[in-house]
Amino acid sequence: MDIATRVWNHKWKIDPIVRSLIDTDFYKLLMCQSVFRNKPDTQVTFSLINRSTHIPLADLIDEGELREQLDHIRSLSLRRGESTWMRGNTFYGKRQMFRPDFMDWFEKLRLPPYHLERVGDQYELTFEGSWPEVMLWEIPALAVLMELRGRAVLNTMGRFELQVLYARAMTKLWEKVEHLRQVPDLKIADFGTRRRHSFLWQDWCVQAMQEGLGAGFAGTSNCLIAKNRDMEAIGTNAHEMPMVYAALAKDDAALAVAPYDVLADWHEEHEGNLRIILPDTYGTNGFLRNAPDWLARWTGIRIDSGDPATGAETAIRWWQERGEDPRTKLVIFSDGLDEAKIVELHKQFLGRVRVSFGWGTLLTNDFRGLTKDDRLAPFSLVCKAVSANGHPTVKLSDNPNKAMGPQSEIDRYKRVFEVGAQQPFEVVV
């Protein structure tokens, strides 16, 4: 596909930013089913959070265009072929991963209303309602904001300038692929849906990875691309679940065990490579220190904040202390990766653990250095659950720069989860 020509000629009705309810991350669907089963009546609020406040989204993105894209998403429903793929496909070696009652609900779903308001040079975008419905707004909302910001820049460029831009971006990605193809026993997946440059660009990146890395490319988190390209859909769970479970806790004692309650529910539903711990929501050290023994028998850990090498070393020591062989365990690195860090981490931990990578924004949106004033460089935009049943949510992370929630609640969570001094790290994406 000639992406530059498509961008030059595009009309939003031909190229809507989100074109399917399964144009989302696989872990969203897995978590949605778990929430549908265990917490269906929980009322949540999700909110857009622009960590990169120097990017004036409301100045760059026309409010009418934004509303058109969001309204289009509300018109989407699951197509027959998509339902067949979810009902009949094999995921992580398991058929009928999605239960009939969940699929019956999902097939009837339309996403709930949104609230959009301009505040200064930013947009305030929120979603309220039942957790299983509202949670499915996160990925498409982020994709819309990221792509509309990109389109605002692309609309100022001429036809040949666009062709040169995409030629340079393709060359830049392919050089990364050539670097990575030299790495033995590499396992890497696309995790780049939420902050991608565009759907068409993500699809191109995935195809390039598949061709360039062969068996080293494990698949994509994007369900629509996985379906269309007959690839593995990749993903497990995210911080959203412990954040909401914790917000629902009645007291400090219930709060302390909330992250483990999440995984107990997950344990009932999944096995094998879906049993991956995400320990950093309220600090990895405290989570592992107080974790029940059965969690040490899970398949592995995903490291998503703080220094990745330190996180992996912490996991290795924990497995050893619990009598587990780290060489049998899977460590998935997924925070702010680019190819040089992937190579470094792979070399450091290969043979000590089973190493895998979820490559996100710097795979699907690395236009750094390709435009004047770096106007297409990726930035840190998230959409998080900010309350559950009227109670604020909190995230501490292993990087205090990623913490969120009211300060009084942050202080309380730090006390309950015994979080000491933390080293801040720059949040790139």
C-alpha positions in Angstrom: 0.0 0.0 0.0 1.2 3.5 -0.9 0.5 5.1 2.6 1.6 8.5 1.5 -0.9 8.7 -1.4 -3.6 7.3 0.9 -2.8 10.0 3.5 -2.8 12.7 0.8 -6.2 11.5 -0.6 -7.9 10.4 2.6 -11.4 11.2 3.7 -12.3 10.2 7.2 -15.3 8.2 6.0 -13.0 6.1 3.9 -10.3 5.9 6.5 -11.9 6.1 9.9 -9.3 6.0 12.6 -10.9 3.1 14.4 -12.7 0.7 12.0 -13.8 -2.1 14.3 -14.5 -2.9 17.9 -11.7 -5.4 17.7 -9.3 -2.7 16.5 -8.0 -2.9 20.1 -5.5 -4.8 22.2 -6.1 -8.4 22.9 -5.6 -8.0 26.7 -8.6 -5.6 26.7 -10.9 -8.3 25.5 -9.5 -10.8 28.0 -9.8 -8.4 30.8 -13.3 -7.4 29.7 -14.4 -11.0 29.9 -13.0 -11.3 33.4 -14.7 -8.1 34.5 -17.9 -9.2 32.8 -17.7 -12.4 34.9 -16.5 -11.0 38.2 -17.4 -7.3 38.5 -20.1 -6.5 35.9 -22.0 -3.9 38.0 -19.0 -1.8 39.0 -19.4 1.8 37.9 -16.2 3.4 36.6 -15.0 6.7 35.1 -12.1 6.7 32.6 -10.3 9.9 31.8 -7.8 11.1 29.2 -4.5 12.1 30.8 -1.9 14.0 28.6 1.4 13.5 30.5 3.1 15.6 27.8 1.4 18.9 28.6 3.7 20.7 26.1 1.5 19.1 23.3 -1.5 21.4 23.1 -4.0 18.9 21.8 -7.0 21.3 21.7 -5.0 23.7 19.6 -3.9 21.0 17.2 -7.1 18.9 16.9 -10.4 20.3 15.7 -13.2 19.5 18.2 -15.7 18.7 15.4 -13.3 16.2 13.8 -12.7 14.6 17.2 -16.4 14.3 17.8 -17.0 12.8 14.4 -14.4 10.1 15.1 -15.8 9.3 18.6 -19.3 9.2 17.3 -18.2 6.8 14.5 -16.8 4.5 17.2 -20.1 4.6 19.0 -21.8 3.4 15.8 -19.6 0.2 15.6 -20.8 -3.2 16.5 -19.1 -6.6 16.3 -19.3 -8.0 12.7 -20.2 -11.6 12.0 -16.7 -12.5 10.8 -15.1 -10.9 13.9 -17.5 -12.8 16.2 -16.7 -16.1 14.4 -12.9 -15.3 14.8 -13.4 -14.8 18.6 -15.7 -17.7 19.1 -13.9 -20.3 17.0 -10.2 -19.3 17.0 -7.5 -20.8 19.1 -5.7 -18.3 21.4 -2.7 -19.4 23.5 -3.5 -23.0 22.6 -7.1 -22.8 23.9 -10.2 -23.0 21.8 -13.3 -21.1 22.9 -11.3 -18.6 25.0 -14.3 -16.3 25.0 -17.4 -17.8 26.7 -20.8 -17.9 25.0 -22.4 -15.6 27.5 -19.7 -13.0 27.1 -19.9 -13.2 23.3 -23.7 -12.8 23.4 -23.2 -9.6 25.3 -20.4 -8.3 23.2 -22.3 -8.9 19.9 -25.0 -6.6 21.2 -22.6 -3.9 22.5 -22.4 -0.3 21.5 -19.9 1.8 23.4 -21.5 4.2 25.9 -21.6 8.1 25.6 -18.5 10.2 26.1 -18.1 13.7 27.7 -15.8 16.1 25.8 -14.8 19.6 26.9 -12.0 21.9 26.0 -10.0 23.2 29.0 -7.4 25.6 28.0 -5.2 24.1 25.3 -6.2 20.5 26.3 -9.2 18.3 26.0 -11.0 16.8 28.9 -12.4 13.5 27.7 -14.2 11.2 30.1 -16.3 8.0 29.9 -18.7 6.8 32.6 -20.8 3.7 33.1 -20.5 0.0 33.8 -16.9 -1.3 33.8 -17.2 -3.9 31.0 -18.6 -1.2 28.6 -16.5 1.8 29.6 -13.1 -0.1 29.6 -13.4 -0.7 25.9 -13.2 3.0 25.2 -9.5 3.3 26.3 -7.7 2.0 23.3 -9.8 3.5 20.5 -9.9 6.9 22.4 -6.1 7.0 22.5 -5.8 5.9 18.9 -8.1 8.7 17.8 -6.2 11.4 19.7 -2.8 10.2 18.5 -3.9 9.9 14.9 -5.8 13.2 14.7 -2.7 15.0 16.1 -0.7 13.3 13.4 -3.1 14.2 10.7 -3.0 17.9 11.8 0.7 17.8 11.0 0.4 15.8 7.8 -2.3 18.1 6.5 0.4 20.9 6.3 2.6 18.8 4.0 2.7 18.4 0.2 2.3 15.2 -1.7 6.0 14.7 -2.4 6.9 15.7 1.1 4.6 13.0 2.4 6.2 10.4 0.1 9.6 11.3 1.4 8.4 11.3 5.0 7.0 7.8 4.8 10.0 6.5 2.8 12.3 7.8 5.6 10.0 6.3 8.3 10.0 2.9 6.5 13.8 3.0 6.2 14.1 3.9 9.9 12.0 0.9 10.9 13.7 -1.5 8.5 17.1 -0.6 9.9 15.8 -1.5 13.4 14.5 -4.8 12.0 17.9 -5.5 10.4 19.5 -4.8 13.8 17.1 -7.1 15.6 17.3 -10.0 13.1 20.9 -10.5 14.2 19.7 -11.4 17.7 19.6 -15.1 18.3 16.4 -16.7 19.8 14.6 -13.3 19.8 10.9 -13.3 20.7 9.1 -10.0 20.2 5.5 -8.9 19.7 3.8 -5.7 18.6 2.3 -3.8 21.5 1.8 -0.5 19.7 -1.9 0.0 19.2 -2.7 2.6 21.7 -0.2 5.2 20.6 0.3 4.3 17.0 0.8 6.8 14.2 -2.2 5.3 12.4 -3.9 2.0 11.7 -2.4 1.8 8.3 1.1 2.4 9.6 0.7 -0.1 12.4 -0.4 -2.7 9.9 2.6 -1.9 7.7 4.9 -2.2 10.7 3.5 -5.5 11.7 4.0 -6.9 8.2 7.5 -5.6 8.1 8.3 -7.3 11.4 6.8 -10.5 10.2 8.8 -10.5 7.0 12.0 -9.3 8.6 12.1 -11.4 11.8 10.2 -14.5 10.7 9.8 -16.8 13.7 11.2 -14.2 16.0 8.1 -12.1 15.6 5.5 -13.6 18.0 2.4 -11.7 16.9 0.5 -8.5 17.5 -1.7 -7.2 20.3 -4.1 -5.7 17.8 -7.0 -8.1 17.3 -8.1 -6.8 14.0 -4.6 -7.0 12.5 -4.2 -10.5 14.0 -7.4 -11.6 12.4 -6.8 -10.0 9.0 -3.2 -11.2 8.8 -3.8 -14.7 10.4 -1.3 -13.9 13.2 -1.2 -14.7 16.9 -3.1 -12.2 19.1 -0.9 -11.4 22.0 -1.7 -10.0 25.5 -2.6 -10.8 29.1 -3.7 -8.2 31.6 -3.0 -4.6 32.7 -2.8 -2.2 35.6 -6.5 -1.3 35.2 -7.7 -4.4 37.1 -5.7 -4.0 40.3 -6.5 -0.2 40.3 -10.2 -0.8 40.2 -10.2 -3.8 42.6 -8.1 -1.7 45.0 -10.5 1.3 44.8 -13.4 -1.1 45.8 -11.5 -2.3 48.9 -13.5 -1.5 52.1 -10.5 -0.9 54.4 -6.7 -1.1 54.5 -6.7 -4.9 55.1 -8.8 -5.4 52.0 -6.7 -3.0 50.0 -3.5 -4.9 50.9 -4.8 -8.1 49.3 -6.7 -6.5 46.3 -3.9 -7.0 43.8 -3.8 -10.7 44.7 -7.6 -11.0 44.5 -7.3 -9.8 40.9 -4.9 -12.6 40.0 -7.0 -15.2 41.9 -9.9 -14.4 39.7 -7.5 -14.6 36.6 -6.2 -17.9 37.9 -9.7 -19.4 37.7 -10.0 -18.5 34.0 -6.6 -18.8 32.4 -3.5 -21.0 32.4 -0.1 -21.4 30.7 1.3 -18.2 29.0 -1.7 -16.2 30.1 -0.6 -16.5 33.8 1.7 -13.5 33.7 2.1 -11.3 36.8 2.1 -7.5 36.3 3.6 -6.6 39.7 4.3 -2.9 39.6 0.9 -1.2 40.1 1.8 -0.6 43.7 5.5 -1.4 43.7 7.1 -4.6 42.5 9.2 -5.2 45.7 6.2 -5.1 48.1 4.0 -7.1 45.7 6.5 -9.9 45.5 7.4 -9.8 49.2 3.8 -10.4 50.2 2.7 -12.6 47.3 1.1 -15.9 48.0 3.2 -19.0 47.1 0.9 -20.1 44.3 1.8 -17.0 42.3 5.5 -18.1 42.1 4.3 -21.1 40.1 2.8 -18.8 37.4 4.5 -18.7 34.0 6.2 -15.4 34.2 6.2 -11.6 34.8 5.8 -8.5 32.7 8.0 -5.6 33.5 6.4 -2.3 32.7 8.0 0.5 34.7 11.2 1.5 36.5 14.6 0.1 35.4 13.8 -3.0 33.4 17.1 -4.8 34.3 16.5 -4.2 38.0 13.0 -5.5 37.7 14.2 -8.7 36.0 16.9 -9.3 38.7 14.2 -8.8 41.4 12.0 -11.4 39.7 14.9 -13.8 39.4 15.7 -13.5 43.1 12.1 -13.9 44.1 11.7 -17.1 42.0 14.9 -18.5 43.5 13.7 -17.7 47.1 10.4 -19.5 46.3 12.2 -22.6 45.1 11.4 -22.0 41.4 13.9 -22.3 38.5 14.1 -18.8 36.8 15.3 -20.5 33.6 11.8 -21.9 33.1 10.1 -18.5 33.7 9.1 -16.0 31.1 10.1 -12.3 31.5 8.3 -9.9 29.2 9.8 -6.4 28.9 7.3 -3.8 27.7 8.1 -0.3 28.9 9.5 2.4 26.5 11.5 -0.1 24.4 13.5 0.6 21.3 15.7 -1.8 19.4 19.0 -0.9 21.3 17.4 -1.5 24.7 15.8 -4.8 23.4 19.2 -6.0 22.2 20.8 -5.0 25.6 18.2 -6.7 27.7 18.2 -9.8 25.6 21.9 -10.2 25.9 21.8 -9.6 29.6 19.1 -12.2 30.5 19.1 -14.8 27.7 19.8 -18.2 29.4 18.8 -16.9 32.8 15.1 -16.6 32.0 12.9 -17.0 28.9 13.1 -13.5 27.4 10.3 -11.8 25.4 9.5 -8.2 24.4 6.3 -6.2 23.8 7.4 -3.4 21.5 5.0 -0.5 21.6 5.1 3.2 20.6 8.7 3.2 19.3 7.7 0.5 16.9 4.4 1.9 15.6 5.0 5.7 16.0 8.7 6.5 15.7 8.7 9.6 13.5 11.3 11.3 15.7 13.6 13.5 13.7 11.6 13.2 10.5 9.8 16.5 10.5 10.5 20.2 11.3 10.5 20.9 15.0 9.9 17.1 15.6 6.1 17.7 15.2 5.4 14.0 14.7 7.4 12.7 17.7 5.4 10.4 19.9 4.2 11.7 23.3 2.8 10.2 26.5 -1.0 10.0 26.4 -3.0 7.6 28.5 -6.6 6.9 29.3 -7.0 5.5 32.8 -9.7 4.5 35.2 -9.9 7.4 37.7 -12.7 6.2 39.9 -14.7 3.0 40.7 -18.1 3.2 42.5 -17.3 6.8 43.4 -13.9 6.0 45.0 -10.7 7.4 43.4 -8.2 5.0 41.8 -4.5 5.1 42.5 -1.4 3.9 40.6 2.0 4.0 42.2 4.2 2.2 39.6 7.9 1.6 40.0 8.4 5.0 38.4 7.0 7.8 40.6 6.6 9.9 37.4 3.8 7.5 36.4 1.9 7.7 39.7 -1.7 9.0 39.6 -4.5 9.6 42.1 -5.2 12.1 44.9 -2.1 12.8 47.0 -3.9 11.7 50.2 -4.7 8.4 48.6 -1.2 8.0 47.1 0.2 8.5 50.6 -2.2 5.9 52.0 -1.4 3.4 49.3 2.4 3.9 49.9 1.8 3.1 53.6 -0.3 0.1 53.0 2.0 -1.4 50.3 5.2 -0.4 52.2 6.6 1.6 49.3 9.8 3.4 50.2 11.9 5.8 48.3 11.6 5.4 44.5 13.9 6.5 41.7 12.1 8.7 39.1 12.7 7.9 35.4 11.8 10.0 32.4 8.5 9.0 30.8 9.2 9.0 27.1 6.0 7.3 25.8 
